[in-house]
Structure formats: structure tokens, C-alpha cells
Amino acid sequence: MSATNIESKASLTIVSAKTSSLGEILEILARDGGVIVHDMLSPETVARLRNELDPTSKATSVGPKVDNKNINYFWGEQTKRFTRLAQRSQTFADEVLVHPTLIGVADALLKPNCASYWMNTGQMMIVMPSGAPQYMHRDSDDWPAMCSPSTPICQISCMFALSEFTAENGATRVVPGSHLWSDYKREATESEIAQAVMPLGSAMIYTGKVLHSAGANKTQNEPRYGMHLSYLLGWLTPEEAGCLGVTEERAKTFTKQQQQLLGYRCYDASDLNGGRLWTVDYEDVPTGLGWTQ
Ligand SMILES: O=C(O)CCC(=O)C(=O)O
């Protein structure tokens, strides 16, 4: 199956988390840089996420909070964004942050270049009606030395549809194959852009090297609820200060894997001729903080 932009020839391949293997997903990612995966979250899980995040969704206003024209444009003046999802939602911590399909992809694509990876950001991206489309970018642009055709993949991203994503309400625009371009300065033509049209509970998994952007929400009154989660090589600085957004009290209730992803564990590459980073008093984070568990 594929999701085709009717105004272009470009399309994204669609698979299902229920029936497709990790190998198939990795093969499509290697070819296209992005893939739509249906059935990543059940409707019941989506309802719980929406419910747990609803107070913050309602309390968050559109547009950025910084006085910088470029950031405002990137952020989307009609987009609501907020992070701290593991603090705000148990369902995010238990069913999204450690989603087996995403962990499988990240293990395969990031682990060859790190001892462990961590969360880059978990972020609600609610595109409200009448916004302009975001400009095309690669998520790895945040780390310019790691964003060229020859560098390894440093980041894996995923956009979950917490409402249906349609061409009209701002489904993510993606340029399949742009991760393989020899010239990362080249701009995409309209005919190369596909849209991640997908039902609620699906997700678009993509690497940090593929061009994409939020679409414009051309509806009158239909917010597009997107939830972004990305992972990053453990020796690079993430966009979100994950552990500062989650209280220590709450972090203590999480598994070691959840703690690692949120920055409540050190990065230990000492067995791989690398460093031991992100320590407290030269200890792993819980020991340095004096946790007794
Ligand atoms: O909201 C979307 O569909 C994509 C947004 C995005 O790529 C970003 O803000 O980095």
C-alpha cells in the first residue's frame, strides 16, 4: 500500500505494526527514509494519551514563546507545542517511549554508532486551522556536522497520528529518498513531496536525514494532533532536556530503559573504547543522586 500526494508522483509505503516485520520496515526506511506504519497504537491507547495530555493541550497557546522570527516560522504560528510528555502521561512513558517497533528501529540504526541512545524529544505538535506549511528541513540539521549524505544516521523520528492525518488538516509532508541525495542544499520540487495521510493510531517513522515539514491545516475547525518522538545517539545533546522535564520522584518509578531514554542514566561506552558521559559525582545518575533502589 502507499499514501500518494494527489498533486505529485511521490508516495510513502504503508505497512502495519501488526503484520509487518522489522526487516521490512528497515528495508523501506533504507530506500525511502520514511515509512507509514498502521496500528502502532490502539484507539484505546490514543484516547488515554489524548485524555492525559488534554489539560496541557488546552492550556497551551499557539505559536512560539521566543522572540526570533526564524524560530517562530519553524515552530508554526498556528501550532501548539509542548514537551515533558513522560511527566504528563503515564501512557506515553509506558506505551510510546518504549514502543517495541520504534526500539527495534533505533536498535538497528543507532546502536552501531553508540553504546546507548536517548530521547531527543517527545513533543505534541498540534497544528491548528489556518497555519502556513512549515519549511522543509531534516531533523539532523540540529547537529550540522552529522547531517550530510556521508555521515551515519544520528537520529530516528516518529510522528504519531493522535487524530486522523489528512491532506487538508496538515499531514506531515515528506520527500521520500531525500536522505540519499548527494546535495543536501537542494530544494524539493512539489512533485517530489508525499504526504503522510494516515488513520488515528498510525505513525510515520523517518530518519533524521529525510526532508519533511508539517503541512498547512486548511480546515475550518479540525486540529491535527501529532505526537513526535525521536531518539538520538547517546553522545549528542538532545533538543529536549529530558531529565529536567521529569521529576526525580517520578523517574524512580520508571524502568531502567525508561530512565536511560530520559537521561536518568549515564552514557557508558567504556567497554567500547569510548567515554562514560552524563555522570553525577562520576557515578551513574541514580547512584550519584543517592537513590537507594
Ligand atoms: O508537525 C509535523 O508534521 C512535522 C513537524 C516537524 O517536522 C518539526 O517541527 O520538526
Ligand as a Chemical Component Dictionary entry (heavy atoms), coordinates in Angstrom:
data_LIG
# 
_chem_comp.id                   LIG 
_chem_comp.type                 NON-POLYMER 
_chem_comp.pdbx_formal_charge   0 
_chem_comp.three_letter_code    LIG 
# 
loop_
_chem_comp_atom.comp_id 
_chem_comp_atom.atom_id 
_chem_comp_atom.alt_atom_id 
_chem_comp_atom.type_symbol 
_chem_comp_atom.charge 
_chem_comp_atom.model_Cartn_x 
_chem_comp_atom.model_Cartn_y 
_chem_comp_atom.model_Cartn_z 
_chem_comp_atom.pdbx_ordinal 
LIG O1 O1 O 0 4.200  18.507 12.532 1  
LIG C1 C1 C 0 4.716  17.876 11.601 2  
LIG O2 O2 O 0 4.058  17.208 10.814 3  
LIG C2 C2 C 0 6.214  17.919 11.423 4  
LIG C3 C3 C 0 6.859  18.929 12.325 5  
LIG C4 C4 C 0 8.352  18.879 12.281 6  
LIG O3 O3 O 0 8.933  18.245 11.449 7  
LIG C5 C5 C 0 9.137  19.629 13.256 8  
LIG O4 O4 O 0 8.620  20.545 13.891 9  
LIG O5 O5 O 0 10.352 19.333 13.382 10 
# 
loop_
_chem_comp_bond.comp_id 
_chem_comp_bond.atom_id_1 
_chem_comp_bond.atom_id_2 
_chem_comp_bond.value_order 
_chem_comp_bond.pdbx_ordinal 
LIG O1 C1 DOUB 1 
LIG C1 O2 SING 2 
LIG C1 C2 SING 3 
LIG C2 C3 SING 4 
LIG C3 C4 SING 5 
LIG C4 O3 DOUB 6 
LIG C4 C5 SING 7 
LIG C5 O4 DOUB 8 
LIG C5 O5 SING 9 
# 
